[in-house]
Amino acid sequence: MRDVVPSTLGGRYELEELIGQGGMGEVWRGRDLRGHRPVAVKILAPQVAGVASRERFAREARAAARVVHPNVVTVLDVGEQDARPYLVMELLTGRSLAAELLDRGRYGVAEACGLMSQAAAGLDAAHRAGVVHRDVKPANLHLTASGVLKVVDFGVAQVASEAARLTMVGTVVGTAAYLAPEQIDGRGGGSACDLYALGCVCYELLCGHPPFTGSAPELVYQHIHQAPVPPGRHRPDIPAELERLIMALLAKDPAARPADAEVARRVLAAVALSAGEPTRTAVIPVPPPPQASYTGGARAGDTALLDTPLLDAPPPGVPAGRTAGGVARAAHAHPARCRGGGGSPRVTIGGGGAVRRRR
């Protein structure tokens, strides 16, 4: 049963309708009684609202509030009531790119580049403010009814990571299809990991699927060891300049990726302009790739918690029951044994958090 939530938070935000729910908490449509405007209110679930998580949530949310840009959701306020932190944001129309992809299939070149140039602009603004998203994926890219793309769920990644550390040491939190190699093997999650994820999403919009598909262990192996198939092999109308950018974004070495998101934005905007005026009707439906387990992403604002052993038969030296962090290490030590994975992991839905390797 869902926990009882007060009808008004902070004496100011009246909750009107539950519009989203996941392991990290709930999202409500509400009204700012002082500003007399509609708002969206995200409330952390009790199981992730420990002291450390609450402090991290407030810190990350205030950092996200410093990012003011048309392509980033606006954070209006941060508060706490009854030991439940909440985040107040602008209320967006439209829906996520994950939902769009499920209905539309792949996009035309001009439209895909137009959307991704907006995402890159939002990420660049965040990076310049010292904020890294760490969980860029279609579910966290929101397309408004007016065609403006906004990056959402900044700051929730660190809270999800903290909650996972406290409850399931050794787990990986996040959506495996968009993981940068350095997020899997523990080298860190700086702004370059957002660029890698941007490349994955751009690939998906153009080709109808991410660069890598399969089970969680297969994805871990591929992100670390396997070069992606150039997107031009899936569709020959992709310009060479765009293919070079995508392959650079998907470089295994963070230092080999573009210097920043603005570099990517300029290329994407130029290709969008040269390919023609973007149109929301330029859709080329395609079937999913063979044996792909990808289903378009979790619900908007949600993230998969990969919390079970990811190999039926672990490689030598890796104890049975090792979770995704162990698979990452095994993929380095015994790539042949990890290729192809093993059984399918259990996947539970949690809040929108970046994928993090747990030591």
PyMOL commands that set and color helices and strands:
alter all, ss='L'
color gray80, all
select helices_A, chain A and resi 46-48+51-65+97-104+109-128+138-140+156-167+176-178+181-184+191-207+216-225+231-233+240-249+254-256+261-275+324-333+335-338
alter helices_A, ss='H'
color red, helices_A
select strands_A, chain A and resi 8-9+13-22+25-32+37-44+75-81+84-90+95-96+106-107+141-143+149-151+172-173+283-284+302-306+347-351
alter strands_A, ss='S'
color yellow, strands_A
deselect
rebuild
show_as cartoon
